[in-house]
Amino acid sequence: MVTATKEMVVYCFDTLIAHYNGEQGPHPAFDDGHHPLFVTWKKVVNGGEPRLRGCIGSLAAQNLINGFRNYALTSALRDHRFPPIQAKELPSLECTVSILTDYETANDYLDWEVGTHGIIIEFSDPDYNTRRNATYLPEVAADEGWTKIEAIDSLIRKAGYNGPISESLRKSIKLTKYQSTLYTMKFSEYISYVKETRGEPPSILGAKLHK
């Protein structure tokens, strides 16, 4: 099974810096493959816990190299929940790459484990008669300290449903659970990696990046 690696996160940082420089980034130092994946950016503010800054990916299998390149930029620059990440924010960033595995159809909306499974919900909006769906990666519910029902209700809202959440609505959900491997790297660790493997730190428009 393919697992998330340090080199995949390095490639995401490389891709974002190359975007700021208007150039092509270094070639990735990992083998290609075909898997569902996500890229998550978080930012440390005033020494506190990292806060979400962007997270986008695909629940369908993607070419790993193209997928990480595309979603590194999409999650950093085009997550509609946040303004685009600016180059000056780089020293405060950390990046997590996730490769999704082991998709299973759940028996009901409670048939999953917090901290183990990511969840995809699909349901019919009773107000508009439209299908809605949304997902949380495996670490989200645990990081937020949610119960299963709290996670489900939050995900219903994330899917765009604004009406009352009833037990019958929850029971109507089709839930798919999955697992993931992930790797997280802080910007300072990325700088150290690049110095060690390439002999000099990365730069933006000629200015060396240090933390």
Accessible surface in RSA format (square Angstrom, percent):
REM  Atomic radii and reference values for relative SASA: ProtOr
REM  Chains: A
REM  Algorithm: Lee & Richards
REM  Probe-radius: 1.40
REM  Slices: 20
REM RES _ NUM      All-atoms   Total-Side   Main-Chain    Non-polar    All polar
REM                ABS   REL    ABS   REL    ABS   REL    ABS   REL    ABS   REL
RES MET A   1   161.96  83.9  78.79  52.1  83.18 198.0  81.09  68.9  80.87 107.1
RES VAL A   2    52.38  34.5  46.17  41.8   6.21  15.0  51.85  45.0   0.53   1.4
RES THR A   3    63.72  45.3  59.50  60.3   4.22  10.1  35.98  48.3  27.74  41.9
RES ALA A   4    10.84  10.0   0.00   0.0  10.84  24.7   0.00   0.0  10.84  28.7
RES THR A   5    42.83  30.5  40.49  41.0   2.34   5.6  42.60  57.2   0.23   0.3
RES LYS A   6    78.52  38.3  76.88  47.2   1.63   3.9  21.98  19.8  56.54  60.2
RES GLU A   7    52.09  29.9  50.38  38.1   1.71   4.1   8.31  16.1  43.78  35.7
RES MET A   8     5.61   2.9   5.61   3.7   0.00   0.0   5.61   4.8   0.00   0.0
RES VAL A   9     0.00   0.0   0.00   0.0   0.00   0.0   0.00   0.0   0.00   0.0
RES VAL A  10     5.55   3.7   5.55   5.0   0.00   0.0   5.55   4.8   0.00   0.0
RES TYR A  11    12.82   6.0  11.71   6.7   1.11   2.9   7.61   5.7   5.21   6.4
RES CYS A  12     0.00   0.0   0.00   0.0   0.00   0.0   0.00   0.0   0.00   0.0
RES PHE A  13     0.00   0.0   0.00   0.0   0.00   0.0   0.00   0.0   0.00   0.0
RES ASP A  14     6.71   4.7   4.07   4.1   2.64   6.2   1.66   3.9   5.05   5.0
RES THR A  15    11.37   8.1   7.98   8.1   3.39   8.1   7.89  10.6   3.48   5.3
RES LEU A  16     0.00   0.0   0.00   0.0   0.00   0.0   0.00   0.0   0.00   0.0
RES ILE A  17     9.26   5.3   9.26   6.9   0.00   0.0   9.26   6.7   0.00   0.0
RES ALA A  18     6.88   6.3   5.84   9.0   1.04   2.4   6.65   9.4   0.24   0.6
RES HIS A  19    84.67  46.3  66.07  45.9  18.61  47.6  44.05  45.4  40.63  47.3
RES TYR A  20    43.95  20.5  21.81  12.4  22.14  57.6  26.28  19.7  17.67  21.8
RES ASN A  21    27.53  19.0   9.39   9.1  18.15  43.7   4.42  10.6  23.11  22.3
RES GLY A  22    71.33  88.0   0.00   N/A  71.33  88.0  37.49 102.9  33.85  75.8
RES GLU A  23   107.69  61.8  84.42  63.9  23.27  55.4  33.17  64.1  74.52  60.8
RES GLN A  24   169.65  94.9 148.83 108.8  20.82  49.6  60.47 128.7 109.18  82.8
RES GLY A  25    33.18  40.9   0.00   N/A  33.18  40.9   6.44  17.7  26.74  59.9
RES PRO A  26    60.52  44.1  45.34  41.3  15.19  55.2  57.82  47.7   2.70  16.8
RES HIS A  27   156.41  85.5 129.46  90.0  26.94  68.9  91.60  94.4  64.81  75.4
RES PRO A  28    14.42  10.5   4.06   3.7  10.36  37.6   6.50   5.4   7.92  49.2
RES ALA A  29    73.03  67.1  42.28  65.2  30.74  69.9  54.87  77.3  18.16  48.1
RES PHE A  30    28.63  14.3   8.89   5.5  19.74  51.4  18.90  11.5   9.73  27.8
RES ASP A  31   128.43  90.0 114.98 114.4  13.45  31.8  34.78  81.9  93.65  93.4
RES ASP A  32    71.94  50.4  43.47  43.3  28.46  67.3  27.95  65.8  43.99  43.9
RES GLY A  33    24.07  29.7   0.00   N/A  24.07  29.7  21.07  57.8   3.00   6.7
RES HIS A  34   118.13  64.6 102.79  71.4  15.35  39.3  75.24  77.5  42.89  49.9
RES HIS A  35    45.03  24.6  44.85  31.2   0.18   0.5  27.97  28.8  17.05  19.8
RES PRO A  36    17.62  12.8  17.62  16.1   0.00   0.0  17.62  14.5   0.00   0.0
RES LEU A  37     0.00   0.0   0.00   0.0   0.00   0.0   0.00   0.0   0.00   0.0
RES PHE A  38    17.64   8.8  17.38  10.8   0.25   0.7  17.38  10.5   0.25   0.7
RES VAL A  39     0.00   0.0   0.00   0.0   0.00   0.0   0.00   0.0   0.00   0.0
RES THR A  40     9.29   6.6   9.29   9.4   0.00   0.0   8.71  11.7   0.58   0.9
RES TRP A  41     0.00   0.0   0.00   0.0   0.00   0.0   0.00   0.0   0.00   0.0
RES LYS A  42    52.11  25.4  52.07  31.9   0.04   0.1  19.89  17.9  32.22  34.3
RES LYS A  43    52.45  25.6  52.45  32.2   0.00   0.0  17.18  15.5  35.27  37.6
RES VAL A  44    45.78  30.1  39.23  35.5   6.55  15.8  39.23  34.1   6.55  17.8
RES VAL A  45    47.44  31.2  40.88  37.0   6.56  15.8  43.62  37.9   3.81  10.3
RES ASN A  46   153.02 105.5 104.74 101.2  48.29 116.3  41.02  98.7 112.00 108.3
RES GLY A  47    72.38  89.3   0.00   N/A  72.38  89.3  32.68  89.7  39.70  88.9
RES GLY A  48    39.13  48.3   0.00   N/A  39.13  48.3  32.52  89.2   6.61  14.8
RES GLU A  49   146.61  84.2 137.41 104.0   9.19  21.9  62.76 121.4  83.85  68.5
RES PRO A  50    44.37  32.3  29.70  27.1  14.67  53.3  29.70  24.5  14.67  91.2
RES ARG A  51   152.05  63.8 147.48  75.2   4.57  10.9  51.09  69.8 100.96  61.2
RES LEU A  52    66.10  36.8  51.68  37.0  14.42  36.3  51.68  36.3  14.42  38.8
RES ARG A  53    26.77  11.2  25.66  13.1   1.11   2.7  13.01  17.8  13.77   8.3
RES GLY A  54     0.00   0.0   0.00   N/A   0.00   0.0   0.00   0.0   0.00   0.0
RES CYS A  55    24.50  18.5  16.64  18.6   7.85  18.5   2.68   6.8  21.82  23.5
RES ILE A  56    43.35  24.7  40.93  30.5   2.43   5.8  43.35  31.2   0.00   0.0
RES GLY A  57    17.33  21.4   0.00   N/A  17.33  21.4   0.00   0.0  17.33  38.8
RES SER A  58    13.19  11.1   8.36  11.2   4.83  11.1   6.92  14.7   6.28   8.8
RES LEU A  59    58.58  32.6  45.85  32.8  12.73  32.0  46.18  32.4  12.40  33.4
RES ALA A  60    64.36  59.2  55.17  85.1   9.19  20.9  62.70  88.3   1.66   4.4
RES ALA A  61    45.37  41.7  27.59  42.6  17.79  40.5  27.59  38.8  17.79  47.1
RES GLN A  62    51.01  28.5  48.76  35.6   2.24   5.3   2.46   5.2  48.55  36.8
RES ASN A  63    51.03  35.2  47.08  45.5   3.95   9.5  14.69  35.4  36.34  35.1
RES LEU A  64     0.95   0.5   0.95   0.7   0.00   0.0   0.95   0.7   0.00   0.0
RES ILE A  65    29.00  16.5  29.00  21.6   0.00   0.0  29.00  20.9   0.00   0.0
RES ASN A  66    65.03  44.8  65.03  62.8   0.00   0.0  10.98  26.4  54.05  52.2
RES GLY A  67     1.22   1.5   0.00   N/A   1.22   1.5   0.99   2.7   0.23   0.5
RES PHE A  68     0.00   0.0   0.00   0.0   0.00   0.0   0.00   0.0   0.00   0.0
RES ARG A  69    89.60  37.6  89.60  45.7   0.00   0.0  31.53  43.1  58.07  35.2
RES ASN A  70    78.11  53.9  74.07  71.6   4.05   9.7  18.66  44.9  59.45  57.5
RES TYR A  71    42.66  19.9  42.66  24.3   0.00   0.0  16.01  12.0  26.65  32.9
RES ALA A  72     0.00   0.0   0.00   0.0   0.00   0.0   0.00   0.0   0.00   0.0
RES LEU A  73    36.59  20.4  36.59  26.2   0.00   0.0  36.59  25.7   0.00   0.0
RES THR A  74    30.88  22.0  30.88  31.3   0.00   0.0  20.14  27.1  10.75  16.2
RES SER A  75     0.48   0.4   0.00   0.0   0.48   1.1   0.00   0.0   0.48   0.7
RES ALA A  76     2.40   2.2   0.00   0.0   2.40   5.5   0.00   0.0   2.40   6.4
RES LEU A  77    25.67  14.3  16.58  11.9   9.08  22.8  17.28  12.1   8.39  22.6
RES ARG A  78   145.07  60.9 122.38  62.4  22.69  54.0  67.51  92.3  77.56  47.0
RES ASP A  79     6.48   4.5   3.76   3.7   2.72   6.4   1.78   4.2   4.70   4.7
RES HIS A  80   175.22  95.8 137.57  95.6  37.65  96.3 107.56 110.9  67.66  78.7
RES ARG A  81   105.38  44.2  71.92  36.7  33.46  79.7  52.09  71.2  53.29  32.3
RES PHE A  82    56.34  28.2  43.33  26.8  13.02  33.9  46.83  28.4   9.51  27.2
RES PRO A  83    94.21  68.7  85.15  77.6   9.05  32.9  92.15  76.1   2.06  12.8
RES PRO A  84    75.23  54.8  73.00  66.5   2.23   8.1  73.68  60.8   1.55   9.6
RES ILE A  85     2.73   1.6   0.00   0.0   2.73   6.6   0.00   0.0   2.73   7.4
RES GLN A  86    98.76  55.2  95.36  69.7   3.40   8.1  28.72  61.1  70.05  53.1
RES ALA A  87    31.48  28.9  25.01  38.6   6.47  14.7  25.14  35.4   6.33  16.8
RES LYS A  88   163.80  79.9 131.68  80.8  32.12  76.5  90.90  81.8  72.91  77.7
RES GLU A  89    13.40   7.7  10.55   8.0   2.86   6.8  10.42  20.2   2.99   2.4
RES LEU A  90     0.00   0.0   0.00   0.0   0.00   0.0   0.00   0.0   0.00   0.0
RES PRO A  91    41.46  30.2  41.26  37.6   0.20   0.7  41.43  34.2   0.03   0.2
RES SER A  92    36.13  30.5  32.53  43.4   3.60   8.3   3.58   7.6  32.55  45.6
RES LEU A  93     1.68   0.9   0.00   0.0   1.68   4.2   0.00   0.0   1.68   4.5
RES GLU A  94    19.38  11.1  19.14  14.5   0.24   0.6   1.41   2.7  17.98  14.7
RES CYS A  95     0.09   0.1   0.00   0.0   0.09   0.2   0.09   0.2   0.00   0.0
RES THR A  96    13.76   9.8  13.55  13.7   0.21   0.5   5.05   6.8   8.72  13.2
RES VAL A  97     0.00   0.0   0.00   0.0   0.00   0.0   0.00   0.0   0.00   0.0
RES SER A  98     0.11   0.1   0.11   0.1   0.00   0.0   0.00   0.0   0.11   0.2
RES ILE A  99     0.00   0.0   0.00   0.0   0.00   0.0   0.00   0.0   0.00   0.0
RES LEU A 100     2.45   1.4   0.00   0.0   2.45   6.1   0.00   0.0   2.45   6.6
RES THR A 101    17.04  12.1  10.91  11.1   6.13  14.6  14.89  20.0   2.15   3.2
RES ASP A 102    80.52  56.4  60.48  60.2  20.05  47.4  20.82  49.0  59.70  59.5
RES TYR A 103    85.17  39.8  57.69  32.8  27.48  71.5  57.81  43.4  27.37  33.7
RES GLU A 104    83.49  47.9  75.41  57.1   8.08  19.2  33.80  65.4  49.69  40.6
RES THR A 105   101.26  72.0  74.70  75.7  26.56  63.3  45.92  61.7  55.34  83.7
RES ALA A 106    11.76  10.8   0.03   0.1  11.73  26.7   0.06   0.1  11.70  31.0
RES ASN A 107   134.78  92.9  99.47  96.1  35.31  85.0  24.67  59.4 110.10 106.4
RES ASP A 108    76.10  53.3  68.18  67.9   7.92  18.7  36.81  86.6  39.29  39.2
RES TYR A 109    11.66   5.4  10.45   5.9   1.21   3.1   6.68   5.0   4.98   6.1
RES LEU A 110    69.02  38.4  64.80  46.4   4.22  10.6  65.10  45.7   3.92  10.6
RES ASP A 111    39.02  27.3  32.43  32.3   6.59  15.6  10.98  25.8  28.04  28.0
RES TRP A 112     4.60   1.8   1.65   0.8   2.94   6.9   3.14   1.7   1.45   2.4
RES GLU A 113    95.77  55.0  95.77  72.5   0.00   0.0  34.27  66.3  61.51  50.2
RES VAL A 114    55.44  36.5  33.07  29.9  22.36  53.9  33.07  28.7  22.36  60.7
RES GLY A 115    43.80  54.0   0.00   N/A  43.80  54.0  13.83  37.9  29.97  67.1
RES THR A 116    63.10  44.9  53.60  54.3   9.50  22.6  29.76  40.0  33.34  50.4
RES HIS A 117    19.68  10.8  16.62  11.6   3.06   7.8  11.19  11.5   8.49   9.9
RES GLY A 118     0.28   0.3   0.00   N/A   0.28   0.3   0.28   0.8   0.00   0.0
RES ILE A 119     3.08   1.8   3.08   2.3   0.00   0.0   3.08   2.2   0.00   0.0
RES ILE A 120    17.30   9.8  17.06  12.7   0.25   0.6  17.06  12.3   0.25   0.7
RES ILE A 121     0.00   0.0   0.00   0.0   0.00   0.0   0.00   0.0   0.00   0.0
RES GLU A 122    55.64  31.9  55.64  42.1   0.00   0.0   7.33  14.2  48.31  39.4
RES PHE A 123     0.03   0.0   0.00   0.0   0.03   0.1   0.03   0.0   0.00   0.0
RES SER A 124    45.13  38.1  39.13  52.2   6.00  13.8  27.25  58.0  17.88  25.1
RES ASP A 125     1.37   1.0   1.37   1.4   0.00   0.0   0.00   0.0   1.37   1.4
RES PRO A 126    90.24  65.8  51.15  46.6  39.08 142.1  61.97  51.2  28.27 175.7
RES ASP A 127    91.70  64.2  57.06  56.8  34.63  81.9  18.88  44.4  72.81  72.6
RES TYR A 128   155.88  72.8 134.78  76.7  21.10  54.9  93.09  70.0  62.78  77.4
RES ASN A 129   131.84  90.9 111.14 107.4  20.70  49.9  29.07  70.0 102.77  99.3
RES THR A 130    65.09  46.3  59.51  60.3   5.58  13.3  62.61  84.1   2.48   3.7
RES ARG A 131   148.36  62.3 124.34  63.4  24.02  57.2  74.88 102.3  73.49  44.5
RES ARG A 132    56.84  23.9  52.42  26.7   4.42  10.5   6.33   8.7  50.51  30.6
RES ASN A 133    94.82  65.4  79.56  76.9  15.26  36.7   4.76  11.5  90.06  87.0
RES ALA A 134    13.16  12.1   3.03   4.7  10.13  23.1  13.16  18.5   0.00   0.0
RES THR A 135    15.24  10.8  13.70  13.9   1.54   3.7  13.70  18.4   1.54   2.3
RES TYR A 136    29.79  13.9  28.06  16.0   1.73   4.5  18.02  13.5  11.77  14.5
RES LEU A 137     9.92   5.5   6.61   4.7   3.30   8.3   6.61   4.6   3.30   8.9
RES PRO A 138     9.97   7.3   9.07   8.3   0.90   3.3   9.19   7.6   0.77   4.8
RES GLU A 139    42.61  24.5  37.79  28.6   4.83  11.5  35.86  69.4   6.75   5.5
RES VAL A 140    38.23  25.2  36.22  32.8   2.01   4.9  38.23  33.2   0.00   0.0
RES ALA A 141     5.46   5.0   5.22   8.1   0.24   0.5   5.22   7.4   0.24   0.6
RES ALA A 142    50.32  46.3  28.65  44.2  21.67  49.3  33.17  46.7  17.15  45.4
RES ASP A 143    96.88  67.9  58.23  58.0  38.65  91.4  27.28  64.2  69.60  69.4
RES GLU A 144   104.12  59.8  78.08  59.1  26.04  62.0   6.04  11.7  98.08  80.1
RES GLY A 145    62.61  77.2   0.00   N/A  62.61  77.2  34.41  94.4  28.19  63.1
RES TRP A 146    63.00  25.3  54.38  26.3   8.62  20.2  32.33  17.2  30.67  49.8
RES THR A 147    79.49  56.5  73.12  74.1   6.37  15.2  75.86 101.9   3.63   5.5
RES LYS A 148    54.42  26.5  51.55  31.6   2.87   6.8  29.62  26.7  24.80  26.4
RES ILE A 149    70.65  40.2  70.26  52.3   0.39   0.9  70.26  50.6   0.39   1.1
RES GLU A 150    86.64  49.7  80.32  60.8   6.31  15.0  33.13  64.1  53.51  43.7
RES ALA A 151     0.17   0.2   0.17   0.3   0.00   0.0   0.17   0.2   0.00   0.0
RES ILE A 152     0.00   0.0   0.00   0.0   0.00   0.0   0.00   0.0   0.00   0.0
RES ASP A 153    31.60  22.1  31.22  31.1   0.38   0.9  14.91  35.1  16.69  16.6
RES SER A 154    30.76  26.0  21.64  28.9   9.12  21.0  16.11  34.3  14.64  20.5
RES LEU A 155     0.00   0.0   0.00   0.0   0.00   0.0   0.00   0.0   0.00   0.0
RES ILE A 156     0.02   0.0   0.02   0.0   0.00   0.0   0.02   0.0   0.00   0.0
RES ARG A 157   104.03  43.7  91.77  46.8  12.26  29.2  47.29  64.6  56.75  34.4
RES LYS A 158    94.80  46.2  60.68  37.2  34.12  81.2  50.90  45.8  43.91  46.8
RES ALA A 159    14.94  13.7   0.00   0.0  14.94  34.0   3.26   4.6  11.68  30.9
RES GLY A 160    30.63  37.8   0.00   N/A  30.63  37.8  24.73  67.9   5.90  13.2
RES TYR A 161     5.49   2.6   5.30   3.0   0.19   0.5   1.01   0.8   4.49   5.5
RES ASN A 162   134.48  92.7 105.22 101.7  29.26  70.4  33.86  81.5 100.62  97.3
RES GLY A 163    12.26  15.1   0.00   N/A  12.26  15.1  10.51  28.8   1.75   3.9
RES PRO A 164   112.44  81.9  99.59  90.8  12.85  46.7 108.65  89.7   3.79  23.5
RES ILE A 165    39.17  22.3  12.73   9.5  26.44  63.7  12.86   9.3  26.31  71.4
RES SER A 166    51.27  43.3  44.53  59.4   6.74  15.5  43.19  92.0   8.08  11.3
RES GLU A 167    73.16  42.0  66.79  50.5   6.37  15.2  48.28  93.4  24.87  20.3
RES SER A 168    82.25  69.5  69.34  92.5  12.91  29.7  51.96 110.7  30.29  42.4
RES LEU A 169    13.56   7.6   9.58   6.9   3.99  10.0  13.56   9.5   0.00   0.0
RES ARG A 170    37.08  15.6  36.95  18.8   0.14   0.3   0.00   0.0  37.08  22.5
RES LYS A 171   146.22  71.3 117.64  72.2  28.58  68.1  66.06  59.5  80.16  85.4
RES SER A 172    66.33  56.0  35.97  48.0  30.36  69.9  46.65  99.3  19.68  27.6
RES ILE A 173    12.27   7.0   0.00   0.0  12.27  29.6   0.02   0.0  12.25  33.2
RES LYS A 174   106.89  52.1 100.26  61.5   6.63  15.8  56.51  50.9  50.39  53.7
RES LEU A 175     3.05   1.7   0.03   0.0   3.02   7.6   0.03   0.0   3.02   8.1
RES THR A 176    19.59  13.9  19.54  19.8   0.05   0.1  11.03  14.8   8.56  12.9
RES LYS A 177    24.03  11.7  24.03  14.7   0.00   0.0   2.25   2.0  21.78  23.2
RES TYR A 178     0.09   0.0   0.00   0.0   0.09   0.2   0.09   0.1   0.00   0.0
RES GLN A 179    62.63  35.0  62.63  45.8   0.00   0.0   5.90  12.6  56.74  43.0
RES SER A 180    27.07  22.9   1.31   1.7  25.76  59.3   0.28   0.6  26.79  37.5
RES THR A 181    28.71  20.4  24.58  24.9   4.13   9.9  28.71  38.6   0.00   0.0
RES LEU A 182    77.72  43.3  55.11  39.4  22.61  56.8  55.11  38.7  22.61  60.8
RES TYR A 183    75.70  35.3  72.82  41.4   2.88   7.5  49.37  37.1  26.32  32.4
RES THR A 184    58.13  41.3  38.44  39.0  19.68  46.9  29.99  40.3  28.14  42.5
RES MET A 185     6.49   3.4   6.42   4.2   0.07   0.2   6.49   5.5   0.00   0.0
RES LYS A 186   104.90  51.2 104.90  64.4   0.00   0.0  47.45  42.7  57.44  61.2
RES PHE A 187     0.06   0.0   0.05   0.0   0.01   0.0   0.05   0.0   0.01   0.0
RES SER A 188    40.96  34.6  37.48  50.0   3.47   8.0  25.06  53.4  15.90  22.3
RES GLU A 189    87.14  50.0  80.52  60.9   6.62  15.8  35.98  69.6  51.16  41.8
RES TYR A 190     1.38   0.6   1.38   0.8   0.00   0.0   0.00   0.0   1.38   1.7
RES ILE A 191     8.16   4.6   8.16   6.1   0.00   0.0   8.16   5.9   0.00   0.0
RES SER A 192    66.63  56.3  61.92  82.6   4.71  10.8  33.31  70.9  33.32  46.7
RES TYR A 193    38.69  18.1  34.48  19.6   4.21  11.0  25.74  19.3  12.95  16.0
RES VAL A 194     2.52   1.7   2.52   2.3   0.00   0.0   2.52   2.2   0.00   0.0
RES LYS A 195    91.04  44.4  82.36  50.5   8.68  20.7  42.25  38.0  48.79  52.0
RES GLU A 196   153.65  88.2 117.61  89.0  36.04  85.8  46.14  89.2 107.51  87.8
RES THR A 197    75.74  53.9  38.24  38.8  37.51  89.4  44.11  59.2  31.64  47.8
RES ARG A 198    99.36  41.7  66.83  34.1  32.53  77.5  49.35  67.4  50.01  30.3
RES GLY A 199    67.76  83.6   0.00   N/A  67.76  83.6  33.76  92.6  34.00  76.1
RES GLU A 200   100.18  57.5  97.81  74.0   2.36   5.6  26.56  51.4  73.61  60.1
RES PRO A 201    20.44  14.9  17.32  15.8   3.12  11.4  17.32  14.3   3.12  19.4
RES PRO A 202    16.84  12.3   6.66   6.1  10.18  37.0  16.84  13.9   0.00   0.0
RES SER A 203    33.63  28.4  27.51  36.7   6.12  14.1   0.94   2.0  32.69  45.8
RES ILE A 204    22.61  12.9  20.11  15.0   2.50   6.0  20.11  14.5   2.50   6.8
RES LEU A 205   141.32  78.7 103.08  73.7  38.24  96.1 115.88  81.4  25.44  68.5
RES GLY A 206    68.19  84.1   0.00   N/A  68.19  84.1  36.36  99.8  31.83  71.3
RES ALA A 207    60.91  56.0  52.51  81.0   8.39  19.1  60.57  85.3   0.33   0.9
RES LYS A 208   101.40  49.5  79.37  48.7  22.03  52.4  63.05  56.7  38.35  40.8
RES LEU A 209    22.81  12.7  21.85  15.6   0.95   2.4  22.81  16.0   0.00   0.0
RES HIS A 210   109.24  59.7  89.61  62.3  19.63  50.2  68.50  70.6  40.74  47.4
RES LYS A 211   146.81  71.6  76.25  46.8  70.55 168.0  80.25  72.2  66.55  70.9
END  Absolute sums over single chains surface
CHAIN  1 A    10624.1       8195.2       2428.9       5524.5       5099.6
END  Absolute sums over all chains
TOTAL         10624.1       8195.2       2428.9       5524.5       5099.6
